[in-house]
Amino acid sequence: MTVGQETTSAEAVSTGSEFEAAPELASWPARAGAFALDVLLGVAVIVVTALLGYAARDSWTLWVYAAAATVAAAAVLVNRWLLPSITGWSVGRSLFAIRVERVPAGVPAGMGRLVLRDLAHLLDTVAVLLGWLWPLWDPRHRTFADLLLHTEVRVVPAPAADPGRRAGQVLVAGALVCVAAVGLSYGVQFRHDRAVDEARHQISEQGPKIVEHVLSYGIDTYQNDFKTAQALVTDGYRDQLIKQQQAVSKKPTTNQYYAVSSAILSAGTDQATMLLALQGQRGVDANTLRFITATVRVDFVKSDDGKWQLSNLTVLKSPRGGR
């Protein structure tokens, strides 16, 4: 007596009078590799450019990073949804010779089903990634998304075109975008740091002199001294300075200040804040001459023509002194 042997679905399926080999299901490593090339590479580009854009100091570099991230996202979607409906393949799946097919029809999943399937992958993710691992023990190697959309990932004949070459080009392109983004960030940051260093050097030399000229005037030259001071401040601070000068003009005298020490509290490419300790003298008569000291906090901005101007002055320690 001959004992019949049961044919499993993985070996053959009956189609009436014929037996037809069952489709070979894609392995989990093949699916993971295809997903990494199709999705994770694009996500890596998006994450890199997004992080660099968040740290960008210039608006134009922010737009560059935003454009790169947008192009990367669009490329992922086109590769996942549009290309399979046109060529039958995504880049990653062509490399591993696998394809998403509808069951039981066994035909390639269309663009609409692929879109819904990727959206359904959210279920695979929110279930603590359990859905992504489900193919490891599911008889038909399906994720939750596959179960919901009635799809399977099957092994099919490799495309005629060289998929390895195309996959290599995609990998190189993604790597170059990331390297270029990092290089741009480094270049912009290096240039910014140099500009800040130059600004600190300029304001350390010019800042104390600007304050001395703004606060100092002579009894015989105060009108010209006031005009000089007005040219050293911003438009926003000039009205306040003029009011102070008008008050002094009612009873002019000599007022001389000298910066004896200074410290830069903060500095950028076109703005800076300094703390200055001042000493000087007020008056012209030796009998009434006063030696004075003061501590001030001063804000500076750089004008369009590259000149530093005083934008605000706050007296932290009022002038004090005696004969």
SERO-4910 file (N, C-alpha, C, O; in steps of 0.05 Angstrom, whole numbers):
BEGIN
 pado doro    nc1    nc2    nc3   cac1   cac2   cac3    cc1    cc2    cc3    oc1    oc2    oc3
  Met    A     17    -24      0      0      0      0     18     25      0     38     27     15
  Thr    A     10     43    -17     26     68    -19     14     89     -1    -10     94     -2
  Val    A     31    101     15     21    122     33     24    149     19     46    156     11
  Gly    A      2    163     17      4    190      3     17    210     22     14    209     46
  Gln    A     30    228      9     44    249     25     30    275     20     25    282     -3
  Glu    A     23    290     41      8    315     38     26    337     27     49    341     36
  Thr    A     15    351      8     30    373     -4     23    399     10     -1    406     11
  Thr    A     42    413     21     37    438     35     34    461     15     42    458     -8
  Ser    A     23    482     25     18    505      7     44    517     -2     46    530    -23
  Ala    A     66    514     14     91    525      6    104    509    -17    122    518    -30
  Glu    A     94    484    -21    106    467    -42     89    466    -67    101    469    -89
  Ala    A     63    463    -65     46    462    -89     18    468    -82     10    463    -59
  Val    A      2    477   -101    -26    482    -98    -40    468   -121    -30    467   -143
  Ser    A    -64    458   -115    -79    444   -135    -96    463   -152   -109    480   -141
  Thr    A    -95    460   -178   -112    476   -196   -127    458   -215   -122    458   -239
  Gly    A   -145    442   -204   -160    423   -220   -143    399   -227   -137    383   -209
  Ser    A   -136    396   -252   -121    373   -261    -92    377   -260    -77    358   -265
  Glu    A    -82    401   -253    -54    407   -252    -45    415   -224    -62    423   -208
  Phe    A    -20    412   -220     -8    422   -195     11    445   -202     28    442   -220
  Glu    A      8    466   -189     24    490   -195     40    497   -170     29    498   -148
  Ala    A     65    504   -173     82    511   -150     71    536   -137     64    555   -150
  Ala    A     70    534   -110     61    558    -95     82    579    -96    105    574    -97
  Pro    A     73    604    -95     92    627    -96    110    626    -72    102    620    -49
  Glu    A    135    633    -77    155    634    -55    152    660    -40    151    681    -52
  Leu    A    150    658    -14    146    682      2    173    695      9    193    681     14
  Ala    A    173    721     10    198    736     16    206    732     45    189    731     63
  Ser    A    231    729     50    241    725     77    241    752     92    240    773     80
  Trp    A    241    750    118    241    774    134    266    791    129    264    815    127
  Pro    A    290    779    128    314    796    122    313    810     95    321    833     93
  Ala    A    301    796     75    299    809     48    280    833     50    285    854     39
  Arg    A    258    830     64    239    851     67    251    875     83    247    898     77
  Ala    A    266    868    104    279    889    120    300    904    104    302    928    106
  Gly    A    315    889     87    335    903     71    322    921     50    332    943     46
  Ala    A    300    912     38    286    929     18    275    954     32    276    976     21
  Phe    A    264    950     56    252    973     70    274    993     78    269   1017     77
  Ala    A    297    983     86    319   1001     94    327   1018     70    332   1042     74
  Leu    A    329   1006     47    337   1022     23    315   1040     14    320   1063      5
  Asp    A    290   1031     15    268   1047      5    260   1070     24    252   1091     15
  Val    A    262   1065     50    251   1084     69    272   1095     88    274   1119     91
  Leu    A    287   1078    101    305   1087    122    327   1106    111    335   1124    125
  Leu    A    336   1101     86    356   1119     75    344   1147     72    357   1167     79
  Gly    A    320   1149     61    307   1175     59    302   1188     86    305   1212     89
  Val    A    294   1172    105    289   1182    132    315   1193    144    315   1213    158
  Ala    A    337   1179    139    363   1189    149    370   1216    138    379   1234    152
  Val    A    365   1220    111    370   1246     99    352   1267    111    361   1289    117
  Ile    A    326   1260    115    307   1279    127    316   1287    155    315   1311    162
  Val    A    324   1268    171    331   1273    199    356   1291    200    358   1310    215
  Val    A    376   1284    184    401   1299    183    396   1328    175    405   1347    189
  Thr    A    381   1332    154    376   1360    145    357   1375    164    360   1399    167
  Ala    A    339   1360    177    321   1374    196    337   1383    220    333   1406    230
  Leu    A    354   1366    230    371   1374    253    389   1398    247    392   1416    262
  Leu    A    401   1396    223    419   1418    215    403   1444    210    413   1465    216
  Gly    A    379   1441    199    362   1464    195    354   1477    221    352   1501    224
  Tyr    A    348   1460    241    341   1470    268    363   1487    280    358   1506    294
  Ala    A    388   1478    275    411   1493    286    422   1514    267    442   1527    274
  Ala    A    409   1518    244    419   1537    224    418   1566    236    400   1573    250
  Arg    A    439   1581    229    440   1609    239    431   1628    217    422   1650    224
  Asp    A    432   1621    192    424   1638    170    398   1628    158    394   1604    156
  Ser    A    381   1646    150    355   1638    139    358   1623    113    342   1605    107
  Trp    A    378   1630     97    381   1617     71    389   1588     74    381   1571     59
  Thr    A    406   1582     95    414   1554     99    390   1538    109    387   1515    103
  Leu    A    372   1551    125    348   1538    134    331   1529    111    320   1507    110
  Trp    A    328   1547     91    313   1540     67    326   1518     51    312   1501     39
  Val    A    352   1518     50    366   1497     36    361   1470     49    355   1450     35
  Tyr    A    363   1469     75    358   1443     90    328   1435     87    322   1412     83
  Ala    A    310   1455     88    282   1448     85    276   1437     57    261   1418     54
  Ala    A    289   1449     37    285   1439      9    296   1411      6    284   1394     -7
  Ala    A    319   1406     18    331   1379     16    314   1358     30    310   1336     20
  Ala    A    303   1365     53    285   1347     68    260   1341     52    250   1319     51
  Thr    A    249   1362     39    225   1359     23    229   1341     -1    213   1324     -7
  Val    A    252   1345    -14    259   1329    -38    262   1300    -29    254   1281    -43
  Ala    A    276   1295     -6    280   1268      3    253   1254     10    249   1231      3
  Ala    A    235   1269     23    209   1258     29    193   1251      4    181   1230      2
  Ala    A    194   1269    -16    181   1264    -41    192   1240    -56    178   1224    -67
  Ala    A    219   1237    -55    232   1214    -68    223   1188    -55    219   1168    -69
  Val    A    221   1188    -29    212   1163    -15    184   1155    -24    179   1132    -29
  Leu    A    166   1175    -25    138   1169    -32    136   1160    -61    121   1142    -68
  Val    A    151   1174    -79    151   1166   -107    161   1137   -111    150   1121   -126
  Asn    A    183   1131    -96    195   1105    -98    176   1083    -87    175   1061    -98
  Arg    A    162   1089    -65    145   1069    -52    119   1066    -66    108   1043    -67
  Trp    A    108   1087    -78     80   1086    -88     79   1088   -118     64   1072   -131
  Leu    A     93   1107   -130     90   1112   -159    106   1092   -176     95   1081   -195
  Leu    A    131   1089   -170    148   1072   -186    137   1043   -189    137   1032   -211
  Pro    A    128   1030   -167    118   1003   -170     94   1001   -188     91    981   -202
  Ser    A     78   1022   -190     55   1021   -208     63   1026   -237     47   1019   -255
  Ile    A     86   1038   -241     96   1043   -268    115   1021   -278    111   1010   -299
  Thr    A    135   1016   -262    156    997   -270    152    969   -257    164    950   -265
  Gly    A    135    968   -236    131    943   -222    150    940   -199    149    920   -184
  Trp    A    168    960   -194    189    956   -173    193    982   -158    191   1004   -169
  Ser    A    200    979   -133    214   1000   -119    244    993   -120    251    971   -126
  Val    A    261   1013   -113    290   1008   -115    298    985    -96    313    967   -104
  Gly    A    289    985    -71    296    965    -52    286    937    -59    300    918    -58
  Arg    A    260    936    -67    249    910    -74    261    898    -99    263    874   -102
  Ser    A    269    915   -118    282    904   -142    309    892   -136    317    872   -148
  Leu    A    323    903   -116    349    892   -108    346    864    -97    363    847   -101
  Phe    A    324    860    -81    320    834    -68    300    816    -84    293    795    -75
  Ala    A    292    826   -107    274    810   -125    249    801   -109    241    778   -110
  Ile    A    236    820    -97    210    815    -83    190    835    -91    197    857   -101
  Arg    A    165    829    -87    144    848    -96    119    844    -78    113    821    -69
  Val    A    104    865    -73     79    864    -59     57    856    -78     53    869    -99
  Glu    A     43    835    -72     22    825    -89     -4    822    -74     -4    817    -49
  Arg    A    -26    824    -88    -52    819    -76    -58    789    -74    -49    774    -91
  Val    A    -72    782    -54    -80    754    -51   -110    753    -50   -123    771    -38
  Pro    A   -123    732    -61   -109    709    -74   -103    713   -104    -93    695   -117
  Ala    A   -108    737   -114   -105    741   -143    -76    737   -153    -72    728   -175
  Gly    A    -57    744   -136    -29    741   -143    -20    761   -163     -1    756   -179
  Val    A    -32    785   -164    -24    807   -182    -11    829   -166    -16    832   -142
  Pro    A      6    845   -178     19    866   -163     -1    885   -151    -21    892   -163
  Ala    A      5    894   -126    -12    913   -113    -10    940   -127     11    949   -134
  Gly    A    -33    952   -132    -33    978   -146    -25   1000   -127    -20    996   -103
  Met    A    -23   1024   -139    -14   1047   -123    -32   1053   -100    -22   1059    -78
  Gly    A    -58   1052   -104    -76   1058    -82    -73   1038    -59    -73   1047    -36
  Arg    A    -70   1013    -65    -66    993    -44    -39    997    -30    -37    992     -5
  Leu    A    -19   1004    -45      7   1009    -33      6   1032    -13     18   1032      8
  Val    A     -8   1053    -21    -11   1077     -3    -25   1068     23    -16   1075     45
  Leu    A    -48   1054     20    -63   1045     43    -46   1026     60    -48   1026     85
  Arg    A    -30   1010     47    -13    991     62      7   1005     79     12    997    102
  Asp    A     20   1026     67     39   1041     83     26   1056    106     37   1058    128
  Leu    A      2   1066    102    -13   1079    124    -20   1058    145    -19   1064    169
  Ala    A    -26   1034    137    -33   1013    156     -9   1004    172    -12    991    193
  His    A     15   1010    161     39   1003    177     41   1018    203     56   1010    221
  Leu    A     24   1038    206     23   1052    232     14   1032    254     22   1034    277
  Leu    A     -4   1014    246    -12    993    265     11    975    273     13    967    296
  Asp    A     29    970    254     52    954    260     71    968    279     85    956    295
  Thr    A     71    995    278     89   1011    294     78   1016    322     92   1013    342
  Val    A     52   1023    323     41   1030    350     39   1006    368     38   1009    392
  Ala    A     39    982    356     38    958    373     65    950    382     73    927    381
  Val    A     80    970    391    108    966    401    125    951    381    141    933    388
  Leu    A    121    958    355    135    946    333    129    916    329    143    903    314
  Leu    A    109    906    343    103    877    341     95    870    312    102    848    303
  Gly    A     80    888    299     71    882    272     94    878    253     91    862    234
  Trp    A    116    892    257    139    889    238    152    862    242    165    851    224
  Leu    A    150    851    266    162    825    272    143    801    266    152    778    267
  Trp    A    118    808    262     98    787    258    105    767    236     99    743    238
  Pro    A    117    776    213    124    757    192    143    735    201    145    714    187
  Leu    A    157    738    223    176    718    232    162    692    240    174    670    238
  Trp    A    137    694    249    122    669    257     95    666    242     82    646    246
  Asp    A     88    685    226     63    682    210     68    663    187     89    665    174
  Pro    A     50    643    182     55    624    161     58    636    134     73    625    117
  Arg    A     46    659    129     48    673    103     66    697    104     65    714     86
  His    A     82    700    125    101    722    128     88    749    126     99    766    111
  Arg    A     66    753    139     51    778    136     54    796    161     55    786    183
  Thr    A     54    822    155     52    841    177     22    847    182      5    836    168
  Phe    A     16    863    202    -12    870    207    -23    885    182    -46    881    175
  Ala    A     -6    902    170    -15    916    146    -22    897    123    -42    901    109
  Asp    A     -6    876    120    -12    856    100    -39    841    106    -55    837     88
  Leu    A    -43    835    131    -68    821    138    -92    839    133   -113    830    124
  Leu    A    -89    865    138   -111    884    134   -117    889    105   -140    892     97
  Leu    A    -96    891     88    -99    898     60    -99    874     41   -100    877     17
  His    A    -97    850     53    -97    825     37    -74    825     17    -78    822     -7
  Thr    A    -50    829     27    -26    829     10     -6    810     21     -6    803     45
  Glu    A     13    802      4     36    786     11     60    796     -4     57    808    -25
  Val    A     83    792      8    108    799     -5    121    773    -15    128    756      0
  Arg    A    123    771    -42    132    746    -54    158    750    -70    164    772    -79
  Val    A    172    728    -72    196    728    -89    188    725   -118    171    708   -125
  Val    A    199    742   -135    192    742   -164    218    743   -180    239    750   -168
  Pro    A    218    738   -205    242    740   -221    253    768   -220    238    788   -221
  Ala    A    279    771   -218    292    797   -217    287    813   -242    285    801   -264
  Pro    A    286    839   -241    282    855   -265    306    853   -284    328    846   -275
  Ala    A    301    859   -309    323    856   -329    345    876   -324    368    870   -328
  Ala    A    337    901   -316    357    921   -311    373    913   -286    364    897   -269
  Asp    A    397    924   -284    415    917   -262    405    931   -237    411    955   -234
  Pro    A    392    917   -219    381    931   -194    403    939   -175    401    958   -160
  Gly    A    425    923   -175    447    930   -157    460    957   -163    467    972   -145
  Arg    A    462    963   -189    474    988   -197    456   1011   -189    465   1032   -179
  Arg    A    430   1008   -193    411   1029   -186    411   1033   -156    410   1056   -146
  Ala    A    411   1011   -141    411   1014   -112    437   1027   -102    436   1044    -84
  Gly    A    459   1021   -115    484   1034   -108    484   1064   -113    494   1080    -97
  Gln    A    471   1071   -135    469   1100   -142    452   1115   -121    458   1137   -113
  Val    A    431   1101   -112    413   1113    -92    428   1117    -66    427   1137    -53
  Leu    A    443   1096    -58    459   1098    -33    479   1120    -34    483   1136    -16
  Val    A    494   1122    -57    514   1143    -60    501   1170    -59    511   1188    -46
  Ala    A    478   1173    -73    464   1199    -73    456   1207    -45    460   1230    -37
  Gly    A    445   1188    -30    436   1194     -2    460   1202     15    459   1221     31
  Ala    A    482   1187     12    506   1193     28    517   1221     21    526   1236     38
  Leu    A    517   1227     -5    528   1253    -14    511   1276     -4    522   1297      4
  Val    A    485   1272     -3    467   1293      7    473   1298     37    475   1321     46
  Cys    A    476   1277     52    483   1279     81    510   1293     85    513   1310    102
  Val    A    530   1284     70    556   1295     72    556   1325     64    568   1341     78
  Ala    A    542   1331     42    541   1359     34    526   1376     54    535   1399     59
  Ala    A    505   1366     66    491   1381     87    508   1387    111    508   1409    121
  Val    A    523   1366    120    541   1370    143    563   1389    135    571   1406    151
  Gly    A    574   1386    111    595   1404    102    586   1433    101    600   1451    108
  Leu    A    561   1437     91    550   1464     89    547   1475    117    553   1499    122
  Ser    A    537   1459    136    533   1468    163    560   1476    176    562   1496    189
  Tyr    A    580   1459    171    607   1465    182    618   1491    170    629   1507    184
  Gly    A    615   1493    144    625   1517    131    612   1543    141    625   1563    146
  Val    A    585   1542    143    570   1565    153    577   1571    182    581   1594    189
  Gln    A    579   1550    198    586   1554    226    615   1565    229    619   1583    245
  Phe    A    633   1555    213    661   1564    214    662   1594    206    676   1610    218
  Arg    A    647   1601    184    647   1629    176    634   1646    197    643   1669    202
  His    A    613   1636    209    599   1652    230    618   1656    254    619   1678    265
  Asp    A    632   1635    262    650   1638    285    672   1658    279    680   1674    296
  Arg    A    682   1657    255    703   1677    247    692   1705    248    705   1723    257
  Ala    A    667   1708    238    655   1735    238    650   1745    266    654   1768    272
  Val    A    642   1727    284    638   1734    312    665   1742    325    666   1762    340
  Asp    A    686   1727    320    712   1733    331    721   1761    321    733   1776    336
  Glu    A    716   1766    295    724   1792    284    708   1814    297    718   1836    303
  Ala    A    682   1809    301    665   1829    314    674   1835    343    675   1858    352
  Arg    A    681   1814    358    691   1818    385    717   1834    385    721   1851    403
  His    A    734   1829    366    759   1844    365    754   1873    359    766   1891    371
  Gln    A    735   1878    340    729   1906    332    717   1921    356    725   1943    362
  Ile    A    697   1909    369    683   1923    390    700   1927    415    697   1946    429
  Ser    A    719   1908    419    737   1912    442    755   1936    438    763   1949    458
  Glu    A    761   1943    413    777   1967    408    760   1992    404    767   2013    415
  Gln    A    738   1990    390    723   2014    383    702   2021    404    696   2045    408
  Gly    A    691   2001    418    670   2006    438    677   2027    459    663   2046    462
  Pro    A    700   2023    473    707   2043    494    711   2071    482    704   2091    495
  Lys    A    723   2073    458    727   2099    446    701   2113    439    698   2137    442
  Ile    A    682   2097    429    656   2108    422    642   2120    447    631   2142    446
  Val    A    643   2105    469    630   2114    494    644   2140    504    631   2158    512
  Glu    A    671   2140    502    685   2164    511    677   2189    495    673   2210    506
  His    A    674   2186    468    667   2209    451    638   2217    456    631   2241    454
  Val    A    620   2197    461    592   2204    466    588   2219    492    571   2237    493
  Leu    A    603   2212    512    599   2224    539    617   2248    544    613   2263    564
  Ser    A    637   2253    528    657   2274    534    651   2299    516    643   2296    493
  Tyr    A    656   2322    527    653   2348    513    668   2369    528    672   2367    552
  Gly    A    675   2390    513    690   2413    525    672   2437    526    654   2440    510
  Ile    A    678   2455    544    662   2479    548    664   2497    523    645   2511    517
  Asp    A    686   2497    509    690   2513    485    683   2499    459    679   2512    439
  Thr    A    681   2473    460    676   2457    436    652   2439    438    648   2421    422
  Tyr    A    635   2444    457    614   2424    463    594   2421    439    583   2400    435
  Gln    A    590   2443    424    571   2441    401    581   2421    380    566   2404    370
  Asn    A    607   2424    373    619   2405    354    621   2377    366    617   2357    353
  Asp    A    627   2376    392    628   2350    406    601   2336    406    600   2311    403
  Phe    A    580   2351    409    553   2339    409    547   2328    381    535   2306    379
  Lys    A    554   2342    360    550   2332    333    565   2306    327    555   2288    315
  Thr    A    590   2306    337    606   2282    334    593   2258    349    592   2236    339
  Ala    A    583   2264    373    570   2243    389    545   2232    375    540   2208    375
  Gln    A    529   2251    363    505   2243    349    510   2224    326    494   2207    319
  Ala    A    533   2227    313    540   2210    290    549   2183    299    551   2164    282
  Leu    A    555   2179    325    564   2154    335    542   2136    346    548   2114    355
  Val    A    517   2146    346    495   2130    357    475   2124    335    476   2136    314
  Thr    A    458   2105    341    437   2097    322    415   2118    321    412   2135    338
  Asp    A    399   2115    300    376   2134    297    357   2131    321    346   2151    330
  Gly    A    354   2106    331    335   2102    353    345   2115    379    328   2122    395
  Tyr    A    370   2117    383    381   2129    408    387   2158    405    391   2172    425
  Arg    A    387   2169    381    396   2196    376    378   2217    390    388   2236    401
  Asp    A    352   2213    389    333   2232    401    338   2234    431    338   2255    442
  Gln    A    343   2211    444    348   2211    473    374   2226    479    376   2241    498
  Leu    A    394   2221    462    420   2235    466    417   2265    463    428   2281    478
  Ile    A    402   2273    443    399   2302    437    385   2316    461    393   2338    468
  Lys    A    365   2303    473    352   2315    496    371   2318    519    371   2339    533
  Gln    A    389   2299    523    409   2301    544    428   2324    538    436   2339    556
  Gln    A    436   2327    513    454   2348    505    442   2376    508    455   2395    516
  Gln    A    416   2378    502    402   2403    505    401   2412    535    404   2435    541
  Ala    A    398   2392    552    398   2399    581    426   2408    589    428   2427    605
  Val    A    447   2396    579    474   2404    586    480   2432    574    495   2447    587
  Ser    A    469   2439    551    475   2464    538    466   2488    554    476   2510    550
  Lys    A    446   2484    571    437   2507    588    458   2517    607    458   2540    614
  Lys    A    476   2499    615    498   2507    633    522   2490    625    530   2472    640
  Pro    A    535   2497    602    557   2481    592    581   2481    611    586   2500    625
  Thr    A    596   2459    610    621   2457    624    638   2436    609    630   2428    587
  Thr    A    660   2429    621    677   2408    609    672   2381    623    671   2380    648
  Asn    A    667   2361    607    662   2334    618    679   2314    603    674   2310    579
  Gln    A    698   2302    616    716   2284    602    715   2256    616    719   2254    640
  Tyr    A    710   2236    600    709   2208    610    730   2192    596    736   2196    572
  Tyr    A    742   2172    611    761   2153    600    754   2126    609    748   2121    633
  Ala    A    753   2107    591    747   2079    598    772   2066    610    793   2065    596
  Val    A    771   2058    634    794   2046    648    793   2015    646    814   2002    648
  Ser    A    769   2004    642    767   1975    639    741   1969    625    722   1984    626
  Ser    A    741   1946    611    717   1939    596    715   1908    593    736   1895    595
  Ala    A    691   1899    589    687   1870    586    664   1866    566    643   1880    568
  Ile    A    667   1848    547    646   1842    528    627   1821    541    636   1799    547
  Leu    A    602   1829    545    583   1811    557    572   1791    536    568   1768    542
  Ser    A    567   1801    512    558   1784    490    565   1797    464    568   1821    462
  Ala    A    567   1780    443    574   1791    417    564   1772    395    566   1748    398
  Gly    A    554   1784    374    546   1770    350    560   1782    326    579   1798    330
  Thr    A    552   1776    303    565   1787    279    559   1817    276    575   1831    264
  Asp    A    535   1826    286    528   1854    282    516   1867    307    504   1888    305
  Gln    A    520   1855    330    512   1867    355    530   1858    377    543   1837    376
  Ala    A    532   1875    398    549   1869    421    540   1885    445    527   1906    442
  Thr    A    546   1875    468    540   1888    493    566   1888    510    579   1868    513
  Met    A    572   1912    521    596   1915    537    590   1927    565    570   1941    568
  Leu    A    607   1920    583    607   1932    610    632   1949    612    654   1938    608
  Leu    A    629   1975    619    652   1993    621    654   2007    647    634   2016    658
  Ala    A    678   2009    657    684   2025    681    697   2051    671    717   2050    657
  Leu    A    686   2074    679    695   2099    669    706   2117    692    696   2116    715
  Gln    A    726   2131    686    737   2152    704    740   2178    688    743   2177    663
  Gly    A    739   2201    702    742   2226    687    741   2250    706    745   2247    730
  Gln    A    736   2272    694    734   2297    710    714   2315    697    709   2315    673
  Arg    A    702   2332    715    681   2350    706    687   2378    717    693   2381    741
  Gly    A    685   2398    699    690   2425    707    715   2436    695    731   2422    683
  Val    A    718   2463    697    742   2476    686    757   2492    707    781   2498    704
  Asp    A    744   2498    729    757   2513    751    770   2493    769    758   2474    779
  Ala    A    795   2499    774    811   2481    792    799   2479    819    802   2458    833
  Asn    A    785   2499    828    773   2499    854    748   2482    856    740   2472    877
  Thr    A    734   2479    832    709   2464    832    712   2438    815    692   2424    811
  Leu    A    736   2432    806    740   2408    789    733   2382    805    742   2379    827
  Arg    A    718   2365    792    709   2340    805    720   2316    789    719   2315    765
  Phe    A    731   2298    804    740   2272    792    717   2252    795    707   2248    817
  Ile    A    709   2240    773    685   2224    773    690   2195    763    709   2190    748
  Thr    A    673   2177    772    674   2149    763    645   2140    757    626   2150    770
  Ala    A    642   2121    739    616   2111    732    619   2083    720    640   2077    708
  Thr    A    598   2067    722    598   2041    709    573   2040    691    551   2046    700
  Val    A    577   2032    666    555   2033    647    554   2006    631    574   1993    627
  Arg    A    530   2000    623    526   1978    605    517   1989    578    499   2006    577
  Val    A    531   1981    557    527   1994    531    521   1973    510    534   1952    508
  Asp    A    500   1978    493    494   1961    471    503   1974    445    501   1998    441
  Phe    A    514   1958    427    524   1967    401    511   1951    379    505   1927    382
  Val    A    508   1964    356    499   1950    332    517   1959    309    527   1982    310
  Lys    A    520   1942    289    536   1950    266    517   1960    244    497   1947    237
  Ser    A    523   1983    233    507   1995    212    511   1981    186    528   1964    183
  Asp    A    495   1989    166    497   1977    140    524   1982    127    533   1966    110
  Asp    A    537   2004    134    563   2010    122    586   1998    138    609   2005    134
  Gly    A    579   1980    158    600   1966    173    611   1981    197    631   1973    208
  Lys    A    599   2004    205    609   2019    228    593   2012    253    568   2009    252
  Trp    A    607   2010    275    594   2004    301    582   2030    312    594   2051    311
  Gln    A    557   2028    322    543   2051    334    531   2043    361    524   2020    365
  Leu    A    530   2063    378    518   2058    405    488   2059    402    477   2078    390
  Ser    A    475   2038    412    446   2037    409    431   2040    436    407   2046    436
  Asn    A    445   2037    458    433   2041    484    455   2043    505    475   2029    503
  Leu    A    450   2060    525    470   2063    547    454   2063    573    436   2080    577
  Thr    A    461   2045    591    448   2044    617    469   2048    639    489   2034    640
  Val    A    464   2068    656    483   2073    678    477   2054    701    455   2055    713
  Leu    A    496   2037    707    493   2018    729    502   2030    755    491   2023    777
  Lys    A    522   2047    754    532   2061    778    536   2090    770    553   2097    755
  Ser    A    519   2107    782    518   2135    775    545   2148    780    560   2140    798
  Pro    A    551   2169    765    577   2183    769    580   2193    798    562   2205    809
  Arg    A    603   2187    809    609   2194    836    637   2206    836    654   2200    819
  Gly    A    642   2224    854    669   2235    856    671   2258    875    651   2265    888
  Gly    A    693   2270    876    698   2293    893    722   2308    884    733   2302    863
  Arg    A    729   2327    899    751   2345    891    777   2331    896    798   2343    890
***
